[in-house]
Amino acid sequence: MKKQQIFDCADSILRSGELPSVESVAKRCGMETDEVVIDFAAWQSALPTRVRMSDQDDGMSPGVPEVITVAVSHIWQQAVDEARHHFERSEREVGVHEEESRRISDDTLNEVQQRRQELENRLREQGARLDELTTQNKALEAEVSVLKAGIASETTMLKQEEQIRSNLEHELNHLRKTHEDTKRTFDQRIKDEQRHTLEAVSKAEVDVRYYKNALEKLRDEVGKKESALTKDIHDLKGEIAKRDVKLETQVTQLRSQEDELKQFKHDAGNQSRELAKVNASLLSETNKTKRLQDRIQELETEIKRLNQKYLHATSDWSRRENVIRNSLKDKDDELIRAQARASSLEKRIIGQDEEIRRLNAKI
C-alpha cells in the first residue's frame, strides 16, 4: 500500500514535468524521507520497463491528427530518454557517492583505529605516569612525615622558648618590682637626707643671719662711737689749737694762769684716761667681731660640708640608678633576643606549613 502510494506520487510528479526526488516524493506523500528512500529507489529501477512509448501506441485519443500524435510521441520519447539519462546519471552519482561514502568510512575507520592506537599508547603512558606519580607520592609522603617530625621538634623547641620567655618575663617583673621598691626606698632616704640637710642649712642660715645682724648692730654702734670719739677728738684738737693760740698770745700771762694750766692738764689727763677706756672698749668689740667672723667661717665650712655630703649622696644614687638601669637594659635585650628567636621559629613553622600545603596540593 505504501509502495503503491509512493509510486503514484512519483508518477504524478513526473507527469507534471518535474523530476521526482526523495524530498519531493516524501513531501507529496506526507511521509518521512527515510520511509521513502527504499521504495523510491525501486520506482527508479522499474521506471524504464514501465514507460514504453512507440508509434503504435494505443494510448492516444482517436481523432487526433497523426502529425500531432507523432510530434507528441517524439516529444514524449525525448522526455523519456532525457529522464532515463538523468536517472542513469543519478544512479552513477549515487554510486560515486556510495564509493565516496565507503572511502570516507574506510578513512574514518582507519582514523578511528589510529586514534584508538594513540589512545592506547596514551593510556600506557598515563599508566607509566601514574606509577611514577605513585612513586613520587610515596616519596612526598616520606618527606611529609620527615617534615612533620621536624615540625614536632620545632614545636617542642618553641614551647621551650616560650617557657624560657615566660621565666624571663617573670624574672623581669620581679626585677622591676625590686627596682621600684629599691627606688622608692632610696627616694625616701634621699628625701629624708634632703629634709635633714635643708633643716640644718636653714638653721645655719638663721644663725648666720642672727650673727650678721648682731655684727651689723655692733658695727653700727662702733661706728657711732668712733664718730663720737672722732668728733670729740676734733673738738679737743680745736680747743687745744685755740689754747695753743691763747698760750702763744698769752705767754705773758703764763705765770698768772699756771693754776688754770694745771687744771687744764688735769682735765686733759681725765680725757686721756677716757680715751684709753674708749680704745679698750673698741678693742674688745673688735675682738668680739673677729670671733663672730670666725663663727661665720665655721658655719660656712659646715654648709660646704653638708653640700658635699648632699652631692655625694646624689652621685651615689645616680650610680645605683645607672647600675639598675643597665641591669634592666640587659634583661630587655635578652627578652628582645628571645622574642626574635620566637618570631624566627614562628616564621619557620609558617614556611614549613606552606611547604606542606604545597606538597599536599601537588599530591
Sequence and secondary structure as in RCSB ss.txt:
>XXXX:A:sequence
MKKQQIFDCADSILRSGELPSVESVAKRCGMETDEVVIDFAAWQSALPTRVRMSDQDDGMSPGVPEVITVAVSHI
WQQAVDEARHHFERSEREVGVHEEESRRISDDTLNEVQQRRQELENRLREQGARLDELTTQNKALEAEVSVLKAG
IASETTMLKQEEQIRSNLEHELNHLRKTHEDTKRTFDQRIKDEQRHTLEAVSKAEVDVRYYKNALEKLRDEVGKK
ESALTKDIHDLKGEIAKRDVKLETQVTQLRSQEDELKQFKHDAGNQSRELAKVNASLLSETNKTKRLQDRIQELE
TEIKRLNQKYLHATSDWSRRENVIRNSLKDKDDELIRAQARASSLEKRIIGQDEEIRRLNAKI
>XXXX:A:secstr
 HHHHHHHHHHHHHHTT    HHHHHHHHT  HHHHHHHHHHHHHHHHHH    TT TTS TT  HHHHHHHHHH
HHHHHHHHHHHHHHHHHHHHHHHHHHHHHHHHHHHHHHHHHHHHHHHHHHHHHHHHHHHHHHHHHHHHHHHHHHH
HHHHHHHHHHHHHHHHHHHHHHHHHHHHHHHHHHHHHHHHHHHHHHHHHHHHHHHHHHHHHHHHHHHHHHHHHHH
HHHHHHHHHHHHHHHHHHHHHHHHTGGGTTTTHHHHHHHHHHHHHHHHHHHHHHHHHHHHHHHHHHHHHHHHHHH
HHHHHHHHHHHHHHHHHHHHHHHHHHHHHHHHHHHHHHHHHHHHHHHHHHHHHHHHHHHHHH 
